[in-house]
Amino acid sequence: MRGSRLKKDDMVAVVAGKEKGKTGKVLNIIKKRNRVVVEKLNFIKKHQKPDAQGKGGIIEKEGSVHISNVMLMCNKCNAGIRVGYRILDDGKKVRVCKRCDEILDD
């Protein structure tokens, strides 16, 4: 499996599926299944058995979205972009926006 171009806390735009056109922050990456969990998108209902404190019932939480259905957002372009890589003078490898050549990593 190839490495993901996304990282936790990245802003992404959904480009396909029922949440198309929405944006959000990556909460979790599930590498084995090629999926990402995006904040406040793709809500699912989970039936949870009550625990010792009595908390249970039907809980709504974010479901995962396939990684191919999201694109990384560029702060400068303010749009979904393709990701390239560049090695800086100090030897550090960083992600760059293919559209405006802006460095995405801090």
C-alpha positions in Angstrom: 0.0 0.0 0.0 1.2 3.5 -0.8 1.7 6.1 1.9 -1.0 8.6 2.3 -0.5 12.2 1.2 -2.8 13.3 4.1 -2.0 13.8 7.7 -4.1 14.3 10.8 -5.4 17.9 11.2 -5.2 18.6 7.5 -8.1 20.5 5.9 -9.7 18.4 3.1 -12.4 19.0 0.5 -14.8 16.1 -0.4 -14.9 15.7 -4.2 -17.3 12.7 -4.5 -20.2 11.0 -2.7 -23.1 12.3 -0.6 -20.9 14.9 1.1 -19.5 16.3 -2.1 -18.5 20.0 -1.9 -18.0 20.1 1.9 -14.8 20.7 3.7 -13.5 19.6 7.1 -10.5 18.6 9.2 -9.0 15.1 9.2 -9.6 13.5 12.6 -8.2 10.0 11.9 -6.6 8.0 9.1 -7.4 4.3 8.7 -4.4 3.1 6.5 -5.4 -0.5 6.3 -8.8 0.4 4.7 -7.7 3.5 2.8 -10.2 5.7 4.6 -10.2 9.0 6.5 -12.5 10.3 9.2 -13.4 14.0 8.6 -14.8 16.3 11.2 -18.6 16.9 11.0 -19.0 14.9 7.8 -20.7 11.5 7.0 -22.5 11.0 10.2 -23.6 7.5 11.2 -25.8 6.2 13.9 -24.3 3.7 16.3 -26.4 1.7 18.8 -24.4 1.6 21.9 -25.1 -0.7 24.9 -25.2 1.2 28.3 -22.0 1.1 30.3 -21.5 1.2 34.0 -22.5 4.9 34.2 -25.7 4.1 32.2 -24.6 6.0 29.1 -25.9 4.3 26.0 -28.5 4.6 23.3 -28.2 5.8 19.7 -25.1 7.8 19.2 -24.3 9.9 16.1 -20.6 10.1 15.1 -18.5 10.7 12.1 -18.1 7.8 9.7 -15.1 7.2 7.4 -14.8 8.4 3.8 -12.6 6.7 1.2 -9.3 8.5 0.8 -9.9 8.8 -3.0 -13.0 10.9 -2.4 -11.1 13.8 -0.6 -8.5 16.3 -1.7 -6.1 18.3 0.4 -6.9 22.0 0.7 -4.3 24.7 0.0 -4.5 27.8 2.2 -3.4 30.1 -0.6 -5.6 28.6 -3.4 -8.5 27.8 -1.0 -9.4 24.8 -3.2 -8.7 21.1 -3.3 -5.3 20.5 -4.8 -2.9 17.7 -5.9 0.2 17.2 -3.7 3.8 17.3 -4.8 7.0 16.9 -2.8 10.1 19.0 -2.6 13.4 18.5 -0.6 14.5 21.7 1.1 18.1 22.8 1.4 18.3 21.4 4.9 17.3 18.0 3.6 13.7 18.1 4.9 11.0 16.6 2.6 7.9 18.8 2.5 4.5 18.7 0.7 3.8 21.4 -1.9 0.7 22.6 -3.8 0.9 21.6 -7.5 -1.2 24.6 -8.4 0.6 27.5 -6.7 3.8 25.9 -5.5 3.1 26.9 -1.8 4.7 24.7 0.9 2.0 23.0 2.9 4.0 21.6 5.8 4.9 23.9 8.7 
